[in-house]
Amino acid sequence: MTGSEKILFRGGSIFLLVAISCQMALAEESTPPEPSGILDSLDDDIEWIQAEAVIFSASKKEEKLFTTSAAAYVVTSEDIRRSGVTSIPDALRMVPGVNVAQIDASKWAVSIRGFNDRFANKLLVLIDGRSIYTPAFSGVYWEIHDVILEDVDRIEVIRGPGATLWGANAVNGVINIITRKTGTTQGVFVEAGGGNQQQGFGSFRYGGKLGDNATYRLYGKYVDRDSNHDDSVVDTEDDWRLAMGGFRMDWDITSEDRLMLQAGMNTVTAGTSQNQVNLAVNSFASSLTKPLEITTNDDFEFDTFHTLARWEHQIAENESFSLQLFYDRYVRHDALQQFQETIDTIDLEFQHNFPLLDVHEITWGAGYRTVFSDVDNSAFLNTTDPERNVDLVNAFVQDRFTLIPDRLFLTAGSKFEYNDFTGFEMQPGIRLAWTPGPKHTAWASVTRAVRTPSLLDDGLTVVSSLDRFQVMAPVPDPSAPQNTVLGTVQGINTTILLGNDDFESEELVAYEVGYRHQFNEALTVDVAAFYNDYSDLRTADIIQGAPTLTGVAGINPVVYDAMAQTTILFNNDMTGETYGAEVAANWQVTDIWRLAATYSYVEIQLHNRAQSPNGIIETDEGRTPENQASLRSHLDLPWNLEFDTGLYYADTIIGGAAGRLEPGPGVPAYLRLDARIGWRPRENLEFSVVAQNLGDNQHREFSSTPDNVNSSEVKRSVYAVVQCRF
């Protein structure tokens, strides 16, 4: 039996086992429903049109998406189910303005409105209000943060700064993944599937009650994904294995008080193909032009744990407060870089909402966060302060002022923060929303946001590459009459990324306008445009050191061994502008057919300051496609069948990775076609077959990353899924 046959056999066995178990569990239920064109049991619970969606993340309280004064989009649980995706990054492809690129089988680059990278540092991501933004590298390890997609209520995406409420690092946007309350996830849910790439995956959830006022759920999930493809190597070995489990409880203590508790832990092994520096090589007998970097494969290993508690108290009809506390830990072990980091985060946040004089809606709050970092230094990555504690204190206030009842609203506020890197930061914003009628909303905003330094920016040293060099040059020779001769200098050049304790916050002033129109009950269009003005952006300034001679290796011709070092120092010597527009449309064509389309355009122009002629800037401009588009179709067929397709287009990526001396290879434009066929023979039993990347056998979506992780080609994927609820 071949490897592929074993994979299909294993995935198929899991699929059939769960399907048979579900059928036995449901055997005593009523007969299957009569054939129909619409799954009414689901449609009653889904408000698919964006105009009817509710959003929390735009103002830290629930409001209608249609009238919010921000570029916002909601991915509903129905969107996720009908798409057939198995990861949060793939679900985010539906959102206009969000840049999603799969780097290899386990890693993604996700950003909003440009600056895409594995560690996109201008995007704040939360799960149920808990930040998963890593303070070490400024970004998100998407491979270690996962949820059971069945339990996701919605994914809220704010395009543009959210710093007025959410604080530093919510520069280009906010993604808030909100899971369902436990009262809506009672009973048993089982999911299993497998295929050629998704070798095997499954999840289990049990929901129950604790007395009359408290509900809970226990859950677990497992993912086993095969490696991607790369023509240059036999096996990229970038497979991904994840096991996770946890619980959540929602308790209505009284009619005014609610308590939510949750905790979870993940264990992740993410295979990696990486350009590894070979420090052991000290002989120059081989080709002098061959880099000492070698491609090696090994695993990143992660262990994570988090717990969160939130108490909400309703003071009056329109007045409430909440108190939230979470603890988060992740331990990352990198065998290739011989590096381990442990990050512990404790975060406390208070928020109070209340009306004032019938025309003001005040939201204010305060918070404290402390981060403990413990790094085991190695020859490749080390920090001047292996054990470090970083504190953040913040407060915010925002007022939504009614200028004309039901027509014109002004929202103004600011976040005030003090951090250990740059001290005091203020991030004000002002927004205006005009609703001339129930089917029209126009809005505009001006906001300021900052991206505060990470531990990498401030003091981490990374050995990025190690290359041989050979040059002909005048070199000193005490035995020569002129004391110099024309000889050969050969040796090793080490490239080092060096943090800078004088690194300042990156700053943004953003100007946005938008318009939403509901043509009728079936068609809604949302348009947004933006102009972003950046200053003090991060640069990688190149400092080329002269070779240090270490000894004579030959006499005729004269050959010297030497060591040289190129230092790439992080600095704030770049400014820039980005501008663009995004469009989203939802159309219920008929009772059984729905279309959703998006388009986004972004132009990035970055400029080095005169005193930093060697800063690497082209790579930041080239890692984001200028044009992106998507078209999704959801068709309900007779006999409780569903047929769903998704077409996703991404423009050319020029290439490059920040921190590299040479730009990486570009990535051609690609068109991705996904399809899903679903069948519900019973109300609580669902089968589906999903095919991804039908347009080609494989395609690349991103270039290599700053930490030398090699990208691989995303292969065509086909998998079957069975879901059972009882």
Buried (B, 14 or more C-beta within 10 A) or exposed (E): EEEEEEBBEBBBEBBEEBBEBBBEBBEEEEEEBEEEBEBEEBEEEBBBBBBBBBBBBBBBBEBEBBBBBBBBBBBBBBBBBBBBBBBBBBBBBBBBBBBBBBBBBBBBBBBBBBBBBBBBBBBBBBBBBBBBBBBBBBBBBBBBBBBBBBBBBBBBBBBBBBBBBBBBBBBBBBBBBBBBBBBEBBEBBBBBBBBBBBBBBBBBBBBEEEEEEBBBBBBBBBBBBBBBBBEEBEBBBBBBBBBBBBBBBBBBEEEEEBBBBBBBBBBBBBBBBBBBBEEEBEEBEEEEEEBBBEBBBBBBBBBBBBBBBBBBBBEEEEEBBBBBBBBBBBBBBBEBBEBBBBBBBBBEBBBBBBBEEEEEBBBBBBBEBBBBBEBBBEEBBBBEEEEBEBEBBBBBBBBBBBEEEEEBBBBBBBBBBEBBBBEEBEBBBBBBBBBEEEBBBBBBBBBBBBBBBBBBBBBBBBBBBBBBBBBEEEBEBEEEEEEEBEBBBBBBBBBBBBBBEEBBBBBBBBBBBBBBBBEEEBBBBBBBBBEBBBBBBBBBBBEEEEBEBEEBBEEEEBBBBBEBBBBBBBBBBBBBEBBBBBBBBBBBEEEBBBBBBBBBBBEBEBBBBEEBEBBBBEBBBBBBBBBBBBBBBBBBBEEBBBBBBBBBBBBBBBBBBBBBBEBBEBBEEBBBBBBBBBBBBBBBBBBBBBBBBBBBEBBBBBBBBBBBBBBBBBBBBBBBBBBBBE
